[in-house]
Amino acid sequence: MGFGVAMILFGVVLLVSWGQNPFYIVAGFFLLVLGMAAFVTPLSIFSRWDSFPVPKVRCRHCATLNYETTARCRNCGANMFERAAPLS
């Protein structure tokens, strides 16, 4: 993240001093965009790794969402692994 801030600051310095060389506008804008990408990318990557999705299933009796590994429903107490009644 510190590298991204340094690139942003250097890009701003190049953009401000464009009077010395017109190429500084292009280089400054390029470094500004790369600095923003280097600053934001770690924040978005690590936020996805912090929390994993927890699979949940619905109870057949009361339709409450329960964790996949629970044996009984937390709302009605029904067995989560019993087979459904045949449709015939």
Legacy VTK file of the C-alpha trace (Angstrom):
# vtk DataFile Version 3.0
C-alpha trace
ASCII
DATASET POLYDATA
POINTS 88 float
0.000 0.000 0.000
2.889 2.351 0.677
4.268 1.735 -2.800
0.929 2.810 -4.285
0.955 6.056 -2.299
4.519 6.772 -3.445
3.511 6.213 -7.074
0.494 8.502 -6.677
2.633 11.264 -5.171
5.301 10.933 -7.853
2.603 11.028 -10.534
1.147 14.212 -9.051
4.626 15.786 -8.954
5.100 14.950 -12.623
1.683 16.355 -13.529
2.366 19.603 -11.675
5.744 20.104 -13.354
4.468 19.560 -16.903
5.847 22.963 -17.958
9.393 21.611 -18.000
8.634 18.742 -20.368
5.295 17.861 -22.061
6.099 14.157 -21.633
5.575 14.619 -17.878
1.800 14.809 -18.440
1.701 11.330 -19.970
4.129 9.826 -17.484
2.416 11.514 -14.527
-1.035 10.304 -15.545
0.301 6.786 -16.118
1.978 6.698 -12.696
-1.131 8.153 -11.054
-3.339 5.378 -12.459
-0.809 2.661 -11.589
-0.469 4.067 -8.078
-4.226 3.971 -7.565
-4.319 0.381 -8.767
-1.420 -0.596 -6.496
-3.152 1.117 -3.569
-6.608 -0.448 -4.064
-5.711 -3.985 -5.212
-4.507 -5.347 -1.841
-7.609 -4.007 -0.123
-9.982 -5.793 -2.478
-8.025 -9.068 -2.562
-7.693 -9.517 1.181
-11.285 -8.567 1.918
-12.431 -11.593 -0.106
-10.131 -13.931 1.816
-11.286 -12.779 5.238
-14.690 -14.417 5.182
-15.472 -17.690 3.485
-19.011 -18.477 2.377
-20.853 -20.761 4.773
-23.050 -23.299 2.957
-26.556 -23.487 4.353
-29.521 -25.725 3.601
-33.237 -25.234 4.210
-35.204 -27.343 6.653
-37.883 -29.410 4.904
-40.407 -28.657 7.636
-40.075 -24.963 8.454
-37.766 -23.672 5.648
-35.258 -22.140 8.097
-31.681 -21.816 6.849
-29.313 -24.071 8.823
-25.631 -24.856 8.535
-24.836 -27.769 6.250
-23.308 -29.827 9.067
-26.128 -29.531 11.636
-28.061 -32.691 12.474
-31.249 -30.944 13.627
-33.004 -27.735 12.614
-32.293 -24.840 14.958
-35.880 -23.586 14.686
-38.151 -26.655 14.829
-35.699 -29.403 15.849
-36.514 -31.665 12.901
-33.914 -34.138 11.650
-32.056 -32.561 8.727
-31.031 -35.874 7.155
-34.355 -37.683 6.948
-35.575 -38.609 3.523
-38.453 -36.760 1.947
-41.750 -38.555 1.578
-42.356 -40.184 -1.833
-44.517 -38.214 -4.252
-46.793 -41.138 -5.250
LINES 1 89
88 0 1 2 3 4 5 6 7 8 9 10 11 12 13 14 15 16 17 18 19 20 21 22 23 24 25 26 27 28 29 30 31 32 33 34 35 36 37 38 39 40 41 42 43 44 45 46 47 48 49 50 51 52 53 54 55 56 57 58 59 60 61 62 63 64 65 66 67 68 69 70 71 72 73 74 75 76 77 78 79 80 81 82 83 84 85 86 87
